Amino acid sequence: MLISTKGRYALRVMAELALCYESCRYIPGKHLATSQDLSVKYLENIMTLLSKAGLIDAIHGRNGGFRLNRRPEEYSLYEILQLTEKTLAPAGCIELNGSPDNSCSRSSQCKTLPVWVELNDLITDFLHYRTIADLVQHS
């Protein structure tokens, strides 16, 4: 499993939005792009994805920007990365839901499959347990 730049930036932007959850209204996209050192176009791509999934609220126009829809501790890292990544599975023979992919003709006799299933469960549990609040706790 390799987390894409889109996934890493999505987590970073969500963490920045979490930092001012209590004190800010909306953070302008240009500010987020500058602070995260990415292009406005790439940021818009990420924010559109997060907005369509209902994770953030977006307002366009002069006083527009972005903000979290929920408290930072209510966002698991898993739900964010699930949007940005094709898969979080550690091996190609594991589906997103953690069960063996039936398209593999060797799954019934594969000695390594249980290891990939267990590793997938560990990764999934870890990402479900960690929240955006955890990312900003020590900031």
DSSP file (Angstrom, degrees, kcal/mol; ACC not computed):
  #  RESIDUE AA STRUCTURE BP1 BP2  ACC     N-H-->O    O-->H-N    N-H-->O    O-->H-N    TCO  KAPPA ALPHA  PHI   PSI    X-CA   Y-CA   Z-CA
    1    1 A M              0   0    0      0, 0.0     2,-0.4     0, 0.0    87,-0.1   0.000 360.0 360.0 360.0 131.7    0.0    0.0    0.0
    2    2 A L        -     0   0    0      0, 0.0     2,-0.4     0, 0.0     0, 0.0  -0.978 360.0-135.5-132.4 118.8    1.3    3.4   -1.0
    3    3 A I        -     0   0    0     -2,-0.4    85,-0.0     1,-0.1    82,-0.0  -0.591  26.9-128.9 -76.2 129.3   -0.7    6.5    0.0
    4    4 A S     >  -     0   0    0     -2,-0.4     4,-2.2     1,-0.1     5,-0.2  -0.168  20.7-107.8 -71.9 167.3   -0.9    8.9   -2.9
    5    5 A T  H  > S+     0   0    0      1,-0.2     4,-3.1     2,-0.2     5,-0.3   0.871 122.0  58.5 -62.2 -35.5    0.0   12.6   -2.8
    6    6 A K  H  > S+     0   0    0      1,-0.2     4,-2.3     2,-0.2    -1,-0.2   0.919 107.5  46.1 -60.1 -43.2   -3.8   13.3   -3.1
    7    7 A G  H  > S+     0   0    0      2,-0.2     4,-2.0    77,-0.2    -2,-0.2   0.908 114.0  47.4 -65.3 -43.1   -4.4   11.2    0.1
    8    8 A R  H  X S+     0   0    0     -4,-2.2     4,-2.2     2,-0.2    -2,-0.2   0.921 114.2  46.5 -66.2 -43.5   -1.5   12.9    2.0
    9    9 A Y  H  X S+     0   0    0     -4,-3.1     4,-3.0     2,-0.2     5,-0.3   0.891 108.8  55.8 -66.0 -38.4   -2.6   16.4    1.0
   10   10 A A  H  X S+     0   0    0     -4,-2.3     4,-2.3    -5,-0.3    -1,-0.2   0.921 109.9  46.0 -59.5 -43.4   -6.3   15.6    1.8
   11   11 A L  H  X S+     0   0    0     -4,-2.0     4,-2.2     2,-0.2    -1,-0.2   0.911 113.3  49.6 -64.8 -41.7   -5.2   14.7    5.4
   12   12 A R  H  X S+     0   0    0     -4,-2.2     4,-2.2     2,-0.2    -2,-0.2   0.912 112.5  46.4 -65.1 -42.3   -3.0   17.8    5.7
   13   13 A V  H  X S+     0   0    0     -4,-3.0     4,-2.5     2,-0.2    -1,-0.2   0.910 112.2  50.4 -67.0 -42.0   -5.8   20.1    4.5
   14   14 A M  H  X S+     0   0    0     -4,-2.3     4,-1.9    -5,-0.3    -1,-0.2   0.883 109.9  51.8 -63.2 -36.9   -8.3   18.5    6.8
   15   15 A A  H  X S+     0   0    0     -4,-2.2     4,-1.8     2,-0.2    -2,-0.2   0.908 109.1  49.8 -65.4 -41.3   -5.8   18.9    9.7
   16   16 A E  H  X S+     0   0    0     -4,-2.2     4,-0.8     1,-0.2    -2,-0.2   0.915 110.6  49.3 -64.4 -41.3   -5.4   22.6    8.8
   17   17 A L  H >< S+     0   0    0     -4,-2.5     3,-0.5     1,-0.2    51,-0.3   0.867 109.3  54.0 -63.3 -34.8   -9.2   23.0    8.8
   18   18 A A  H >< S+     0   0    0     -4,-1.9     3,-1.7     1,-0.2     4,-0.3   0.845  96.2  66.7 -67.6 -33.8   -9.3   21.2   12.2
   19   19 A L  H 3< S+     0   0    0     -4,-1.8    -1,-0.2     1,-0.3    -2,-0.2   0.819 113.8  29.7 -59.4 -30.6   -6.8   23.6   13.7
   20   20 A C  T <X S+     0   0    0     -4,-0.8     4,-2.6    -3,-0.5    -1,-0.3   0.034  81.9 121.5-118.6  29.4   -9.3   26.4   13.4
   21   21 A Y  T <4 S+     0   0    0     -3,-1.7    -1,-0.1     1,-0.2    -2,-0.1   0.900  83.9  36.2 -56.1 -44.1  -12.5   24.5   13.7
   22   22 A E  T  4 S+     0   0    0     -4,-0.3    -1,-0.2    -3,-0.2    -2,-0.1   0.837 126.9  34.6 -79.3 -34.5  -13.6   26.5   16.8
   23   23 A S  T  4 S+     0   0    0     -4,-0.1     2,-0.3     2,-0.0    -2,-0.2   0.655 104.4  68.2-102.6 -17.1  -12.3   29.9   15.9
   24   24 A C     <  -     0   0    0     -4,-2.6     3,-0.1     1,-0.2    -4,-0.0  -0.698  52.0-159.1-107.7 155.6  -12.6   30.3   12.1
   25   25 A R  S    S-     0   0    0      1,-0.3     2,-0.4    -2,-0.3    -1,-0.2   0.752  75.3 -16.4 -87.4 -95.3  -15.5   30.6    9.7
   26   26 A Y        -     0   0    0     37,-0.1    -1,-0.3    38,-0.1    41,-0.2  -0.925  60.2-141.1-116.5 139.7  -14.3   29.6    6.3
   27   27 A I  B     -A   66   0A   0     39,-2.7    39,-2.1    -2,-0.4     5,-0.0  -0.879  28.2-118.5 -99.4 124.5  -10.7   29.3    5.1
   28   28 A P     >  -     0   0    0      0, 0.0     4,-2.0     0, 0.0     3,-0.3  -0.287  14.8-127.1 -61.4 143.6  -10.1   30.6    1.6
   29   29 A G  H  > S+     0   0    0      1,-0.2     4,-2.9     2,-0.2     5,-0.2   0.866 109.1  57.7 -58.6 -38.7   -8.8   28.0   -0.9
   30   30 A K  H  > S+     0   0    0      1,-0.2     4,-2.3     2,-0.2    -1,-0.2   0.894 106.2  49.7 -61.6 -39.4   -5.9   30.3   -1.9
   31   31 A H  H  > S+     0   0    0     -3,-0.3     4,-2.8     2,-0.2     5,-0.2   0.930 112.1  47.6 -63.7 -45.6   -4.7   30.4    1.8
   32   32 A L  H  X S+     0   0    0     -4,-2.0     4,-2.0     1,-0.2    -2,-0.2   0.917 111.7  50.3 -62.6 -43.2   -4.9   26.6    2.0
   33   33 A A  H  <>S+     0   0    0     -4,-2.9     5,-2.4     1,-0.2     4,-0.5   0.921 113.8  45.0 -61.7 -44.0   -3.0   26.1   -1.2
   34   34 A T  H ><5S+     0   0    0     -4,-2.3     3,-0.9    -5,-0.2    -2,-0.2   0.936 114.0  47.9 -65.7 -47.2   -0.3   28.5   -0.1
   35   35 A S  H 3<5S+     0   0    0     -4,-2.8    -1,-0.2     1,-0.3    -2,-0.2   0.801 117.6  42.0 -67.3 -27.8    0.1   27.0    3.3
   36   36 A Q  T 3<5S-     0   0    0     -4,-2.0    -1,-0.3    -5,-0.2    -2,-0.2   0.398 108.6-124.5 -98.7   2.0    0.2   23.5    2.0
   37   37 A D  T < 5 +     0   0    0     -3,-0.9     2,-0.3    -4,-0.5    -3,-0.2   0.931  67.8 119.8  55.7  52.7    2.5   24.4   -0.9
   38   38 A L      < -     0   0    0     -5,-2.4    -1,-0.2    -6,-0.1    -2,-0.1  -0.953  68.5 -88.7-139.9 162.4    0.3   23.0   -3.7
   39   39 A S     >  -     0   0    0     -2,-0.3     4,-2.4     1,-0.1     5,-0.2  -0.313  30.1-123.6 -70.6 152.8   -1.4   24.5   -6.7
   40   40 A V  H  > S+     0   0    0      1,-0.2     4,-2.7     2,-0.2     5,-0.2   0.889 112.9  54.9 -61.4 -39.4   -4.9   26.0   -6.4
   41   41 A K  H  > S+     0   0    0      2,-0.2     4,-1.8     1,-0.2    -1,-0.2   0.911 109.1  45.8 -62.3 -43.7   -6.1   23.6   -9.1
   42   42 A Y  H  > S+     0   0    0      2,-0.2     4,-1.9     1,-0.2    -1,-0.2   0.901 112.5  51.4 -67.2 -40.3   -4.9   20.5   -7.3
   43   43 A L  H  X S+     0   0    0     -4,-2.4     4,-3.1     1,-0.2     5,-0.2   0.925 107.7  52.7 -60.2 -44.7   -6.4   21.8   -4.0
   44   44 A E  H  X S+     0   0    0     -4,-2.7     4,-2.4     1,-0.2    -1,-0.2   0.880 106.5  53.8 -59.4 -38.6   -9.7   22.3   -5.8
   45   45 A N  H  X S+     0   0    0     -4,-1.8     4,-1.6     2,-0.2    -1,-0.2   0.931 113.3  42.0 -59.9 -46.9   -9.6   18.8   -7.0
   46   46 A I  H  X S+     0   0    0     -4,-1.9     4,-2.3     1,-0.2    -2,-0.2   0.914 114.7  50.0 -67.2 -44.4   -9.1   17.5   -3.5
   47   47 A M  H  X S+     0   0    0     -4,-3.1     4,-2.7     1,-0.2    -2,-0.2   0.849 107.3  54.4 -68.1 -33.8  -11.7   19.8   -2.0
   48   48 A T  H  X S+     0   0    0     -4,-2.4     4,-2.8    -5,-0.2    -1,-0.2   0.927 109.4  48.5 -62.4 -44.4  -14.3   18.9   -4.6
   49   49 A L  H  X S+     0   0    0     -4,-1.6     4,-1.3     1,-0.2    -2,-0.2   0.929 114.8  44.4 -60.2 -47.3  -13.8   15.2   -3.6
   50   50 A L  H  <>S+     0   0    0     -4,-2.3     5,-2.4     1,-0.2     6,-0.9   0.871 114.8  49.5 -66.9 -37.5  -14.1   16.0    0.1
   51   51 A S  H ><5S+     0   0    0     -4,-2.7     3,-1.6     1,-0.2    -2,-0.2   0.924 108.0  51.6 -69.0 -45.4  -17.1   18.3   -0.4
   52   52 A K  H 3<5S+     0   0    0     -4,-2.8    -1,-0.2     1,-0.3    -2,-0.2   0.817 108.6  53.1 -61.3 -30.3  -19.1   15.8   -2.6
   53   53 A A  T 3<5S-     0   0    0     -4,-1.3    -1,-0.3    -5,-0.2    -2,-0.2   0.509 116.9-116.8 -82.5  -4.7  -18.6   13.2    0.2
   54   54 A G  T < 5S+     0   0    0     -3,-1.6    -3,-0.2    -4,-0.2    -2,-0.1   0.643  82.0 119.7  81.2  14.3  -20.0   15.6    2.7
   55   55 A L  S   <S+     0   0    0     -5,-2.4    14,-1.7    -6,-0.2    15,-0.4   0.790  76.5  24.3 -83.1 -28.2  -16.8   15.9    4.8
   56   56 A I  E    S-B   68   0A   0     -6,-0.9     2,-0.4    12,-0.2    12,-0.2  -0.901  72.9-127.2-131.9 162.3  -16.4   19.7    4.3
   57   57 A D  E     -B   67   0A   0     10,-3.0    10,-1.7    -2,-0.3     2,-0.4  -0.921  25.5-163.8-107.6 136.1  -18.6   22.6    3.5
   58   58 A A  E     -B   66   0A   0     -2,-0.4     2,-0.4     8,-0.2     8,-0.2  -0.976   9.0-172.6-125.3 133.6  -17.6   24.8    0.6
   59   59 A I  E     -B   65   0A   0      6,-2.4     6,-1.9    -2,-0.4     2,-0.2  -0.993  14.1-149.5-123.6 129.7  -18.8   28.3   -0.2
   60   60 A H        +     0   0    0     -2,-0.4     3,-0.2     4,-0.2     2,-0.2  -0.586  51.3  43.7 -93.5 157.7  -17.8   30.0   -3.4
   61   61 A G  S >  S-     0   0    0     -2,-0.2     3,-1.7     1,-0.2    -2,-0.1  -0.575 103.2 -29.3 108.9-169.2  -17.4   33.7   -3.9
   62   62 A R  T 3  S+     0   0    0      1,-0.3    -1,-0.2    -2,-0.2    -2,-0.0   0.862 138.7  28.4 -57.2 -46.9  -15.8   36.7   -2.2
   63   63 A N  T 3  S+     0   0    0     -3,-0.2    -1,-0.3     2,-0.0   -37,-0.1   0.071 101.4 123.2-101.9  23.5  -16.1   35.5    1.4
   64   64 A G    <   +     0   0    0     -3,-1.7     2,-0.3    -6,-0.0    -4,-0.2  -0.044  20.4 117.9 -79.6-178.7  -16.0   31.8    0.5
   65   65 A G  E     - B   0  59A   0     -6,-1.9    -6,-2.4   -37,-0.2     2,-0.3  -0.988  53.7 -65.4 154.9-155.8  -13.7   29.0    1.5
   66   66 A F  E     +AB  27  58A   0    -39,-2.1   -39,-2.7    -2,-0.3     2,-0.3  -0.924  36.9 168.0-132.2 151.8  -13.8   25.7    3.3
   67   67 A R  E     - B   0  57A   0    -10,-1.7   -10,-3.0    -2,-0.3     2,-0.1  -0.979  40.2 -91.2-155.3 160.8  -14.6   24.4    6.7
   68   68 A L  E     - B   0  56A   0     -2,-0.3   -12,-0.2   -51,-0.3   -13,-0.1  -0.441  20.7-150.5 -71.1 146.8  -15.2   21.0    8.4
   69   69 A N  S    S+     0   0    0    -14,-1.7     2,-0.3    -2,-0.1   -13,-0.1   0.649  80.5  29.5 -87.7 -18.9  -18.8   19.8    8.7
   70   70 A R  S    S-     0   0    0    -15,-0.4     5,-0.1     1,-0.0    -2,-0.1  -0.811 100.6 -75.6-133.5 171.7  -18.1   17.9   11.9
   71   71 A R    >   -     0   0    0     -2,-0.3     3,-2.4     1,-0.1     4,-0.2  -0.424  48.5-113.6 -66.4 146.2  -15.9   18.1   14.9
   72   72 A P  G >  S+     0   0    0      0, 0.0     3,-1.4     0, 0.0    61,-1.0   0.815 115.0  59.3 -54.5 -34.0  -12.3   17.0   14.1
   73   73 A E  G 3  S+     0   0    0      1,-0.3    -2,-0.1    59,-0.2    61,-0.0   0.553  95.4  65.2 -74.7  -4.6  -12.6   13.9   16.3
   74   74 A E  G <  S+     0   0    0     -3,-2.4     2,-0.6     2,-0.1    -1,-0.3   0.390  86.0  82.8 -96.1   2.5  -15.5   12.6   14.2
   75   75 A Y    <   -     0   0    0     -3,-1.4    57,-1.6    -4,-0.2    58,-0.3  -0.926  66.4-155.6-109.0 114.8  -13.3   12.1   11.1
   76   76 A S  B  >  -C  131   0B   0     -2,-0.6     4,-1.2    55,-0.2    55,-0.3  -0.614  22.8-127.8 -83.2 150.4  -11.4    8.9   10.8
   77   77 A L  H  > S+     0   0    0     53,-2.3     4,-2.7    50,-0.8     5,-0.3   0.843 109.0  62.7 -61.9 -32.1   -8.3    8.9    8.7
   78   78 A Y  H  > S+     0   0    0     49,-1.8     4,-2.6    52,-0.4    -1,-0.2   0.928  99.0  51.2 -59.8 -47.5   -9.8    5.8    7.0
   79   79 A E  H  > S+     0   0    0     48,-0.2     4,-0.6     1,-0.2    -1,-0.2   0.839 113.8  45.2 -64.8 -30.6  -12.9    7.7    5.7
   80   80 A I  H >X S+     0   0    0     -4,-1.2     4,-1.1     2,-0.2     3,-0.8   0.938 115.6  44.6 -75.3 -48.4  -10.7   10.4    4.1
   81   81 A L  H 3X S+     0   0    0     -4,-2.7     4,-2.1     1,-0.2    -2,-0.2   0.812 104.4  64.2 -67.3 -29.1   -8.1    8.0    2.6
   82   82 A Q  H 3< S+     0   0    0     -4,-2.6    -1,-0.2    -5,-0.3    -2,-0.2   0.832 103.6  49.5 -62.3 -30.7  -10.9    5.8    1.3
   83   83 A L  H << S+     0   0    0     -3,-0.8    -1,-0.2    -4,-0.6    -2,-0.2   0.850 117.2  38.3 -73.7 -35.1  -12.0    8.7   -0.9
   84   84 A T  H  < S+     0   0    0     -4,-1.1     2,-0.3   -77,-0.1   -77,-0.2   0.681 106.4  68.0 -94.7 -19.3   -8.6    9.4   -2.3
   85   85 A E     <  -     0   0    0     -4,-2.1     3,-0.1     1,-0.1   -82,-0.1  -0.777  68.0-140.1-107.8 145.8   -7.1    6.0   -2.8
   86   86 A K  S    S-     0   0    0     -2,-0.3     2,-0.3     1,-0.3    -1,-0.1   0.923  91.3 -10.5 -61.8 -43.6   -8.0    3.2   -5.2
   87   87 A T        -     0   0    0      2,-0.1    -1,-0.3    -3,-0.1     8,-0.1  -0.991  44.1-156.6-153.5 152.3   -7.4    0.7   -2.4
   88   88 A L        +     0   0    0     -2,-0.3     7,-0.1    -3,-0.1    -1,-0.1   0.286  60.6 122.3-107.8   4.8   -5.9    0.6    1.1
   89   89 A A        -     0   0    0      5,-0.2    -2,-0.1     1,-0.1     7,-0.1  -0.415  62.1-140.2 -70.2 142.1   -5.3   -3.1    0.8
   90   90 A P  S    S+     0   0    0      0, 0.0     2,-0.3     0, 0.0    -1,-0.1   0.622  85.3  33.2 -79.0 -12.8   -1.7   -4.2    1.2
   91   91 A A  S >  S-     0   0    0     25,-0.1     3,-1.8     3,-0.1    -3,-0.1  -0.990  80.8-119.5-143.8 150.3   -1.9   -6.8   -1.5
   92   92 A G  T 3  S+     0   0    0     -2,-0.3    -3,-0.0     1,-0.3    -1,-0.0   0.673 108.1  64.6 -63.0 -18.3   -3.7   -7.0   -4.8
   93   93 A C  T 3  S+     0   0    0      7,-0.1     8,-2.9     2,-0.1     2,-0.5   0.354  87.9  82.4 -90.0   7.9   -5.6  -10.1   -3.8
   94   94 A I  B <  S-D  100   0C   0     -3,-1.8    -5,-0.2     6,-0.2    -3,-0.1  -0.951  72.2-141.9-113.9 127.8   -7.5   -8.3   -1.0
   95   95 A E    >   -     0   0    0      4,-2.3     3,-1.8    -2,-0.5    -4,-0.1  -0.258  34.3 -95.7 -76.7 172.0  -10.6   -6.3   -1.8
   96   96 A L  T 3  S+     0   0    0      1,-0.3    -1,-0.1     2,-0.1    -8,-0.0   0.828 124.3  57.4 -56.9 -33.9  -11.4   -3.0   -0.1
   97   97 A N  T 3  S-     0   0    0      2,-0.1    -1,-0.3     1,-0.1    -2,-0.0   0.451 118.0-110.3 -83.3   3.1  -13.6   -4.8    2.4
   98   98 A G  S <  S+     0   0    0     -3,-1.8    23,-0.1     1,-0.3    -2,-0.1   0.447  79.0 119.1  89.7  -0.4  -10.7   -7.0    3.6
   99   99 A S  S    S-     0   0    0      1,-0.1    -4,-2.3    -5,-0.0    -1,-0.3  -0.687  74.7 -85.6 -98.0 155.4  -12.0  -10.3    2.2
  100  100 A P  B     -D   94   0C   0      0, 0.0     2,-0.5     0, 0.0    -6,-0.2  -0.237  43.3-112.0 -58.8 142.6  -10.1  -12.3   -0.4
  101  101 A D    >   -     0   0    0     -8,-2.9     3,-1.6     1,-0.1     6,-0.2  -0.655  19.7-148.2 -76.0 120.6  -10.6  -11.3   -4.0
  102  102 A N  T 3  S+     0   0    0     -2,-0.5    -1,-0.1     1,-0.3     5,-0.1   0.608  88.7  76.2 -68.9 -10.6  -12.5  -14.2   -5.7
  103  103 A S  T 3  S+     0   0    0      3,-0.0     2,-0.6     2,-0.0    -1,-0.3   0.658  72.7  94.1 -76.3 -12.9  -10.8  -13.5   -9.0
  104  104 A C    X   -     0   0    0     -3,-1.6     3,-1.2     1,-0.2     4,-0.3  -0.698  64.5-157.3 -81.8 119.4   -7.6  -15.1   -7.8
  105  105 A S  T 3  S+     0   0    0     -2,-0.6     3,-0.2     1,-0.2    -1,-0.2   0.664  90.9  51.7 -69.7 -15.3   -7.5  -18.7   -8.8
  106  106 A R  T >> S+     0   0    0      1,-0.2     3,-1.6     2,-0.1     4,-1.3   0.430  75.4 103.0-100.7   0.2   -5.1  -19.6   -6.0
  107  107 A S  T <4 S+     0   0    0     -3,-1.2     3,-0.3     1,-0.3    -1,-0.2   0.828  78.2  55.1 -57.7 -34.1   -6.9  -18.1   -3.1
  108  108 A S  T 34 S+     0   0    0     -4,-0.3    -1,-0.3    -3,-0.2    -2,-0.1   0.745 121.9  28.4 -72.1 -20.9   -8.2  -21.4   -1.8
  109  109 A Q  T <4 S+     0   0    0     -3,-1.6     2,-0.4    -4,-0.1    -2,-0.2   0.360  87.6 124.3-118.2   3.7   -4.7  -22.8   -1.6
  110  110 A C     <  -     0   0    0     -4,-1.3     3,-0.2    -3,-0.3    -3,-0.0  -0.529  42.1-164.3 -74.7 122.7   -2.6  -19.7   -1.0
  111  111 A K  S    S+     0   0    0     -2,-0.4     4,-0.2     1,-0.2    -1,-0.2   0.706  88.4  50.3 -76.9 -21.2   -0.4  -20.0    2.1
  112  112 A T  S >> S+     0   0    0      1,-0.2     4,-1.6     2,-0.1     3,-0.9   0.653  84.8  87.1 -92.8 -15.7    0.2  -16.2    2.2
  113  113 A L  H 3> S+     0   0    0      1,-0.3     4,-2.5     2,-0.2     5,-0.2   0.876  84.1  55.9 -54.4 -43.3   -3.4  -15.0    1.9
  114  114 A P  H 3> S+     0   0    0      0, 0.0     4,-2.4     0, 0.0    -1,-0.3   0.861 105.7  53.2 -59.2 -33.0   -4.0  -15.1    5.7
  115  115 A V  H <> S+     0   0    0     -3,-0.9     4,-2.7    -4,-0.2    -2,-0.2   0.922 110.2  46.7 -66.2 -43.3   -1.1  -12.8    6.2
  116  116 A W  H  X S+     0   0    0     -4,-1.6     4,-2.4     2,-0.2    -1,-0.2   0.876 112.4  50.0 -67.4 -37.2   -2.4  -10.3    3.8
  117  117 A V  H  X S+     0   0    0     -4,-2.5     4,-2.1     2,-0.2    -1,-0.2   0.929 113.1  46.3 -65.1 -44.7   -5.9  -10.5    5.3
  118  118 A E  H  X S+     0   0    0     -4,-2.4     4,-2.1    -5,-0.2    -2,-0.2   0.913 113.2  48.7 -65.1 -42.7   -4.5   -9.9    8.8
  119  119 A L  H  X S+     0   0    0     -4,-2.7     4,-2.5     1,-0.2     5,-0.2   0.910 110.0  52.4 -63.4 -41.5   -2.3   -7.0    7.7
  120  120 A N  H  X S+     0   0    0     -4,-2.4     4,-2.8     1,-0.2    -1,-0.2   0.908 108.6  50.8 -59.0 -42.6   -5.3   -5.5    5.9
  121  121 A D  H  X S+     0   0    0     -4,-2.1     4,-2.7     2,-0.2    -1,-0.2   0.895 110.1  49.8 -62.7 -40.6   -7.3   -5.7    9.1
  122  122 A L  H  X S+     0   0    0     -4,-2.1     4,-2.5     2,-0.2    -2,-0.2   0.928 113.0  46.0 -63.8 -45.5   -4.5   -4.1   11.1
  123  123 A I  H  X S+     0   0    0     -4,-2.5     4,-2.5     2,-0.2     5,-0.2   0.938 114.5  47.7 -62.6 -47.6   -4.2   -1.2    8.6
  124  124 A T  H  X S+     0   0    0     -4,-2.8     4,-2.1     1,-0.2    -2,-0.2   0.926 113.3  47.3 -61.4 -46.6   -8.0   -0.7    8.5
  125  125 A D  H  X S+     0   0    0     -4,-2.7     4,-2.1    -5,-0.2    -1,-0.2   0.920 112.0  51.0 -61.2 -44.4   -8.3   -0.8   12.3
  126  126 A F  H  X S+     0   0    0     -4,-2.5     4,-1.7     1,-0.2    -2,-0.2   0.933 113.4  43.8 -58.5 -48.8   -5.4    1.7   12.7
  127  127 A L  H  < S+     0   0    0     -4,-2.5   -49,-1.8     1,-0.2   -50,-0.8   0.801 113.0  51.9 -71.7 -29.3   -6.9    4.1   10.2
  128  128 A H  H  < S+     0   0    0     -4,-2.1    -1,-0.2    -5,-0.2    -2,-0.2   0.857 111.2  48.5 -70.6 -34.9  -10.4    3.8   11.7
  129  129 A Y  H  < S+     0   0    0     -4,-2.1     2,-0.2    -5,-0.2    -2,-0.2   0.818  99.4  76.3 -77.0 -32.4   -9.1    4.5   15.2
  130  130 A R     <  -     0   0    0     -4,-1.7   -53,-2.3    -5,-0.2   -52,-0.4  -0.589  65.2-168.8 -84.5 142.3   -7.0    7.6   14.3
  131  131 A T  B  >  -C   76   0B   0    -55,-0.3     4,-1.1    -2,-0.2     3,-0.3  -0.740  39.4-104.1-124.0 171.3   -8.8   10.9   13.7
  132  132 A I  H  > S+     0   0    0    -57,-1.6     4,-1.3   -60,-0.9     3,-0.4   0.870 121.0  61.3 -61.3 -36.5   -8.1   14.3   12.3
  133  133 A A  H  > S+     0   0    0    -61,-1.0     4,-1.0   -58,-0.3     3,-0.3   0.876  98.9  56.4 -59.1 -36.5   -8.0   15.5   15.9
  134  134 A D  H  4 S+     0   0    0     -3,-0.3     4,-0.4     1,-0.2     3,-0.3   0.860 102.9  55.4 -62.9 -34.5   -5.1   13.1   16.6
  135  135 A L  H  < S+     0   0    0     -4,-1.1     3,-0.2    -3,-0.4    -1,-0.2   0.845 116.5  34.7 -67.4 -33.5   -3.2   14.8   13.8
  136  136 A V  H >< S+     0   0    0     -4,-1.3     3,-1.6    -3,-0.3    -1,-0.2   0.437  89.4  97.5-102.1  -1.1   -3.5   18.2   15.3
  137  137 A Q  T 3< S+     0   0    0     -4,-1.0    -1,-0.2    -3,-0.3    -2,-0.1   0.848  92.0  37.1 -57.5 -37.9   -3.3   17.3   19.0
  138  138 A H  T 3         0   0    0     -4,-0.4    -1,-0.3    -3,-0.2    -2,-0.1   0.189 360.0 360.0-102.9  16.5    0.4   18.0   19.4
  139  139 A S    <         0   0    0     -3,-1.6    -1,-0.2     0, 0.0    -2,-0.1   0.474 360.0 360.0 -80.6 360.0    0.5   21.1   17.1
